[in-house]
Amino acid sequence: MSANNETTFNPGKGEGQSVGVAILGLGTVGTQVLRLLGEKAEDFERRIGGPIEVKGVAVSDKTKPRPGIDPELITDDAYSLVERDDVDLVVEVIGGIDYPRRVVLAALRAGKSVVTANKALVAAHGAELSDAADSSGADLFFEAAVAAAIPIVGPLRRSLAGDTVNKVVGIVNGTTNFILDAMDSTGADYGEMLAEATRLGYAEADPTADVEGHDAASKAAILSSLAFHTRVTADDVHCEGISSITAEDIAAAQAADCTIKLLATCERVTDESGKEGVSARVYPALIPRRHPLATVRESFNAVFIEAEAAGSLMLYGNGAGGNPTASAVLGDVVAAARNIVHGGRAPGDSTYANLPILDFGDVRTRYHIDLHVDDRLGVLADIAQTFADHHISLRTVRQEGANPGARLVIITHSAKESELAATVDALSKLDAILEVNSVIRIEGMDV
């Protein structure tokens, strides 16, 4: 709510008054939202203090058969629907960015509260949407945009509002977790498990957004914004996917008593001078088997939070799918509808801290480096000197036989990303290095 702006106060419609709802999109999630609103109508009315009435459903193709749905509700004119006087609340489950942005802004500017499951939209245009909501006094809810049924937005906005969150790290994409977990348990390669994920419906026909990390990056932007009271967009998130992870990488992780997960890591960082900044990044990383996130199997998601007073917390559950996502959407619908009936607004955007976004080169973490080298005297000394020249300390070095040469698996202590990149570049130029097989970061070794 805008400070000292009396026009944004919502006195409420009053106990027993109905809440008119418009649903935008009737795919997997929209269909489940509409079904549950009908099946649980009496429960929702008791929870809200007034009945919910679906006034319309916007779709792209009105001619498509939709058994069991009143054809009078169907429209292909989303703009007219959200601006109707009998619509109080808009549920957006279309997906995409440009078109949903225009329709959602139209709804918010018309004073209609919005519930969205659209992580790409919130990550790219969260500030604009929040400003529109503040100007009109409407609510903007997006619990389903991060991890479907897992409640993470609410705890960061409310439950931890009196604490200082230092780190949020999570598995927030079910497709990639299914693939990596299957590679870990079967020894199969990436291509085989991607094909299996597609066959089982975990991966889209075009899996790029998932496997290249873009989906997780949008969620990392949202989590960082909430946790650190700083506006973070998807463009601020360093993003790498899992398509380069090999069966050999998985085997090397197992040898180090680790597993590989695609992690979204959001961190409050304080430098030597005491200046704070925010790092948001997505990449595949080794995590020790003892870490709680290592136990997250198949397509499940989990988010691990480190806060000053609360300590360590983990939220775990279904992070995708029609019913789990509909559950989160409907939780927001109940909260928004209560405010419409009884008055008031939910907590809005909080970016007072306005911390700087760190350059990825300044981020510190540990590394697992797999090298194919000549098997001769002096090679290990040359490699160790190269690390020392770039201010990187070695934690462990393991040598295995190879034909030809030898394989060195190195785990470093914490180092800057820029130092590591320079080290790998220098190693690749050594005559003794036949190939840099892989460089994978390590998270969670302090747990």
C-alpha positions, 0 to 999 in steps of 0.5 A, spaced: 500 500 500 502 506 498 504 510 504 499 516 506 494 514 500 487 514 503 484 512 496 488 505 497 484 503 503 479 497 502 473 497 507 471 490 504 464 488 501 461 486 508 460 479 511 456 474 506 457 478 500 459 474 494 466 475 491 466 475 483 472 471 480 475 471 473 479 465 471 484 466 465 487 460 462 484 453 462 490 448 462 492 443 467 492 448 473 486 452 471 482 446 470 483 444 477 482 451 480 475 451 476 473 444 479 475 445 486 472 452 486 465 448 484 466 442 489 469 445 495 464 451 494 461 451 501 468 450 505 470 456 501 464 460 503 465 458 510 473 460 510 472 467 506 465 469 509 462 469 503 461 465 497 465 465 491 462 466 484 466 464 478 464 470 473 468 467 467 473 463 464 478 466 459 481 462 453 484 462 447 480 458 443 472 458 445 470 453 440 474 447 443 469 442 447 470 443 454 465 437 457 462 439 464 463 447 463 458 452 462 459 455 455 456 461 458 462 462 462 467 461 456 470 468 453 476 469 449 476 477 451 480 477 457 480 484 457 473 485 457 472 480 463 477 482 468 474 489 467 467 487 468 464 490 475 462 484 477 469 481 477 473 482 484 478 477 483 482 475 477 486 468 477 491 468 472 494 461 470 496 462 462 503 462 462 508 467 458 510 474 459 507 479 454 500 478 454 499 476 461 502 482 463 498 486 459 491 483 462 494 483 469 496 490 469 489 492 466 486 488 472 490 491 477 489 498 475 481 497 475 482 495 482 481 487 482 486 483 486 490 478 482 492 471 484 498 468 479 502 462 478 506 465 473 513 465 475 516 468 469 511 474 469 513 476 477 520 475 476 520 480 470 515 485 472 514 484 479 516 491 481 511 494 475 505 489 478 506 491 485 506 498 483 499 497 480 497 494 486 499 499 491 496 504 486 489 501 486 489 498 493 488 491 490 492 485 492 497 481 488 498 474 490 503 469 487 505 463 492 504 458 486 509 461 482 515 458 486 514 451 488 507 449 487 504 446 493 510 448 497 508 454 502 515 459 501 512 466 499 508 466 505 513 464 510 518 469 507 513 475 507 510 474 513 512 468 518 520 470 517 518 478 517 521 479 524 527 475 522 534 476 518 534 471 512 541 470 510 540 464 505 535 461 501 537 455 497 533 450 493 531 445 488 525 448 485 524 444 478 521 438 478 524 436 471 531 437 473 531 433 479 527 427 476 533 427 471 539 428 476 536 423 481 535 418 476 542 418 473 544 418 480 540 411 482 541 408 475 548 410 472 544 412 466 547 418 462 543 425 461 540 423 454 537 417 457 534 420 463 531 426 459 527 421 454 524 418 460 522 424 463 519 426 457 515 419 456 513 420 463 510 427 462 515 430 467 519 434 461 515 438 456 516 437 449 521 443 449 524 442 455 529 448 454 526 452 460 527 447 465 534 443 463 537 450 462 535 453 468 531 458 466 525 456 470 529 455 476 532 462 475 525 466 475 524 462 482 530 464 484 529 472 483 522 471 486 525 468 492 531 473 493 526 479 492 522 476 498 528 474 502 532 480 502 527 486 501 531 487 494 528 488 487 531 482 483 529 480 476 531 474 472 536 478 468 540 478 475 541 471 476 547 467 474 544 461 470 547 454 468 543 448 466 544 440 467 545 438 460 552 438 460 552 433 466 555 426 465 554 419 468 562 420 469 560 427 473 555 423 477 560 417 479 565 422 481 560 425 486 558 419 488 565 417 490 566 424 494 559 422 498 555 427 494 550 427 489 548 433 484 542 437 484 540 443 480 540 448 486 537 455 486 542 459 491 540 466 494 545 469 499 546 475 503 553 476 502 558 481 507 564 483 504 571 484 508 569 492 509 562 490 512 558 492 505 552 487 504 550 485 497 545 479 494 547 473 490 542 469 486 545 464 482 542 457 479 547 451 477 548 444 478 552 443 484 555 437 488 551 437 495 554 432 501 549 426 502 548 428 509 545 435 507 537 435 507 537 437 500 540 431 498 534 426 500 530 430 495 528 425 490 524 424 483 520 430 481 519 433 488 522 440 490 525 443 497 527 449 499 532 450 505 532 457 509 538 459 513 535 465 518 539 469 524 534 467 529 530 461 526 536 457 524 535 452 519 528 450 516 526 446 510 520 446 506 519 440 502 513 437 497 510 437 490 513 443 486 509 442 480 503 439 477 495 441 476 493 439 483 499 441 487 499 448 483 492 449 484 492 448 491 497 454 492 493 458 487 486 457 491 490 458 498 491 465 495 484 466 492 482 464 500 486 470 502 485 475 497 477 473 497 477 474 505 480 481 504 475 483 499 469 481 504 472 483 510 477 489 508 484 490 508 490 488 504 496 483 504 503 485 505 505 488 499 512 488 495 518 490 500 524 492 497 527 497 502 533 494 503 535 495 496 542 491 496 546 491 490 546 485 486 553 482 486 557 480 480 558 473 479 565 473 479 565 475 486 561 470 489 565 465 493 564 457 493 567 451 493 569 447 487 570 439 484 575 439 478 576 433 474 582 433 470 585 428 465 593 429 466 599 426 464 602 420 468 609 423 470 613 426 475 612 433 477 605 434 474 601 434 481 606 440 483 605 444 477 598 443 478 598 445 485 602 451 483 597 453 478 592 453 484 596 457 489 598 462 483 591 464 483 589 464 491 586 457 491 587 452 496 586 445 495 582 441 500 583 434 497 586 431 491 584 424 489 588 420 483 585 415 479 588 411 473 586 412 466 589 410 459 593 414 457 595 418 463 591 419 470 585 422 472 586 427 478 579 429 482 580 436 486 576 439 491 578 446 493 576 450 499 572 456 498 574 461 492 572 467 488 568 465 481 573 469 478 579 466 481 576 459 479 575 461 472 582 464 471 585 458 474 581 453 469 584 457 463 591 457 466 590 449 467 588 448 460 594 451 457 599 446 461 602 441 457 601 436 462 593 437 462 590 433 457 583 435 458 579 439 463 573 434 464 569 438 468 568 443 473 562 443 478 561 447 484 560 444 491 554 447 496 552 445 503 559 442 505 558 447 512 551 443 514 
